[in-house]
Amino acid sequence: MKYDFDTVVNRRNTDSLKWNVAENELPMWVADMDFKTAPEITEAIKAKADIGVYGYTEISKDWYDAYTGWWERRHNFRMEDDWLMFVTGVIPAISSSVRKLTTPAENVVIMTPVYNIFFNSILNNGRNVLQSQLAYENGRYVIDFEDLEVKLKNPQTTLLILCNPQNPGGNVWRKEELARIGELAYKYGVVVISDEIHCELTDPGIDYVPFASVSEVCKNISVTCIAPTKTFNMAGLQTAAICVPDERLRHKVWRAINTDEVAEPNVFAVDAAIAAFTKGEEWLEQLREYIYENKQITEKFIKDNIPGVSMVESHATYLCWLDVSDITDNSTRLAASIRKNTGLFLSAGEGFGGDGKHFLRLNVACPKTTLMDGLERLRNGILSFDR
């Protein structure tokens, strides 16, 4: 490989959220990779830093070209410059949009289990969470369209937040599935916010489908949140974009993010995104291969060494969703026990809604030596758990 994903980077005592743990602990929880970003991105940041003046920054034409070129080249979806808006992050975009596109006490539908911060974006704004639980069948998740329609049909429902691809289940939703979601949302007058931050982190040979690309219906009811931050491990740079093709809907979202003051870039945000989407493709392809290998190692290790635990079928993200229902119906207690006894810090599934109380989430975006350390700790933690 041209790029190095095996070297362990010491992130302790660096003010890292992930690594702010005890000396004996190994954090494999939050969606933050333990790899250095693409060198091309680092070079762009250093070049900006070398100027020495860190004043206010504008959005350049190169930023628009970087996004539109990447999505057209990799995903066969041509976005117009006018559709795009800079935003400091996907969650700020979602929270601002929830405030603008809904009113207090209205329902926001999410398909659970799903990224736990969606709950915060809804509840902290005084809206109601309405869960449409995904059906868990034969080790994978599928959409319960009958239940989803019931939730969207509710006259108090005005918004659906879609996770595409799905975190934590790892589903890469098919075009037909997305089209059906769009048709149901349109039928009942529901806007769809599609969080597509994990879209590049699919298994090799598997591509995601942008929700807005599926049909005119999907395009016209959608607010799509995208970013290079998960893909290139630079969440701390706070750089993202919102794509809204419909002019009236776009104006509302533009007003939302500007009212909330999350629409202006820091001095590195634009250049880092441009470098990622114009020079980072080779790095990304090697990363995808490495993560895929780690997921395969994880699945085999669990199958061979940890009775009663299985890994949910996943084709996206570096987050493994582990079924521990044969061990416990309280994954929060199990996660706490594993951390106490082995130092392995992973995410309990309960906070993701749905059937999450039967699951743990494990981040495998790390060097293989770190992964094996984590898997050994996981085995020891499960085997020593007091049921």
Sequence and secondary structure as in RCSB ss.txt:
>XXXX:A:sequence
MKYDFDTVVNRRNTDSLKWNVAENELPMWVADMDFKTAPEITEAIKAKADIGVYGYTEISKDWYDAYTGWWERRH
NFRMEDDWLMFVTGVIPAISSSVRKLTTPAENVVIMTPVYNIFFNSILNNGRNVLQSQLAYENGRYVIDFEDLEV
KLKNPQTTLLILCNPQNPGGNVWRKEELARIGELAYKYGVVVISDEIHCELTDPGIDYVPFASVSEVCKNISVTC
IAPTKTFNMAGLQTAAICVPDERLRHKVWRAINTDEVAEPNVFAVDAAIAAFTKGEEWLEQLREYIYENKQITEK
FIKDNIPGVSMVESHATYLCWLDVSDITDNSTRLAASIRKNTGLFLSAGEGFGGDGKHFLRLNVACPKTTLMDGL
ERLRNGILSFDR
>XXXX:A:secstr
  S  SS    TTTT STT S TT EE  SS  SS   HHHHHHHHHHHHH         HHHHHHHHHHHHHHH
S    GGGEEEES HHHHHHHHHHHHS TT EEEEEES  THHHHHHHTTT EEEEEE EEETTEEE  HHHHHH
HHHSTTEEEEEEESS TTT     HHHHHHHHHHHHHTT EEEEE TTTT B TT     GGGS HHHHHTEEEE
E STTTTT GGG  EEEE  SHHHHHHHHHHHHHTT     TTHHHHHHHHHHH HHHHHHHHHHHHHHHHHHHH
HHHHH TT EE   SBSSEEEEE TTT S HHHHHHHHHHHH EE EEGGGG TTGGGEEEEE  S HHHHHHHH
HHHHHHHHT   
